[in-house]
Amino acid sequence: MPILICGSIAYDTIMVFRDRFSRVILPDQIHILNVSFHVPDLRREFGGCAGNIAYSLKLLGGDPLIMATVGDDAGPYLDRLDRLGLSRAHVRRVEGSYTPQAFITTDLDDNQITAFHPGAMSFSHHNRAADAGNVTLAIVAPDGREGMLNHAEDLAAAGVPFVFDPGQGLPMFSGDEILHFLDLARYACFNDYEASLACERSGRSLEELAGRVEALVVTRGAEGSSILVSGGKIEIPCVPARAVVDPTGCGDAYRAGLLYGIAEGWEWERTGRLAALMGAIKVASRGGQNHAPSRGEIADDYAAAFGRRPW
């Protein structure tokens, strides 16, 4: 059965400044900042949380169903979805808007300056999760504010278990709204910064937040991740990557592993380990959707990391 992926589809325009921002941005002149970066290296990647999660879930053999909004310029992305065999039945085109876009400039110290245009994402509430039909599992990933709230409420009303994954959208919500999401969701996933922000805004401890869902996952990059479940905490080690090339989309690949394990009814340790492996596979390639291991290769890598195959 399909897994509904509610979130963004976006273009990522990534530029490399072959110097250091600290040599151009003078701290004592911030009040009159006027700088230009020469960026000879530029690439455009297919991204967005929904697109990235669906891509990695498809690699695992899952059945992702994307729900997102795009703009007039979405043609190349829609063609790509067709080539990948990813349904766009619930990808709504909003006339007169742009597809969400991130413009990222990176310097030689891996510092980044990013500008994000939400574009059609601001109309995500025009999609209704109830229209997706017979889905067995879902994720509410970063998207337009009203869309995230509506999708969570629709899924809860339909009895569809879902992962609350606010990501960079978390600052849009108050403490009460975060608690409301958790009460609607079956699972939640934060990185360590988002977990701290959720605790601060809600006035609750991490353990109290975890008590509102069946499982709360906290990722910590190279330090691994933790899954808080009733009765304790399961520590998931980080899987060493073959190369550390680009972290863009690693969290989305991790979430694809989570969704696959949950859908298969796996125990949490195996689910978390697959999620960690997917993040490690992604970090070895540029962009959020350029890693392309076969399902068999994923199983081999899992066995090499954990001593047994996942399936």
Secondary structure, DSSP 8 states (H G I E B T S, - for coil): --EEEES--EEEEEEE-SS-HHHHS-GGGGGG--------EEEEEEE-HHHHHHHHHHHTT--EEEEEEE-TT-HHHHHHHHHHT---TEEEE-TT----EEEEEE-TT--EEEEEE-GGGGGGGGS-GGGG-S-SEEEE-S--HHHHHHHHHHHHHTT--EEE--GGGGGGS-HHHHHHHHHH-SEEEEEHHHHHHHHHHHT--HHHHHTTSSEEEEE-GGG-EEEEETTEEEEE-----S-----TTHHHHHHHHHHHHHHHT--HHHHHHHHHHHHHHHHTSSSSS-----HHHHHHHHHHHHSS---
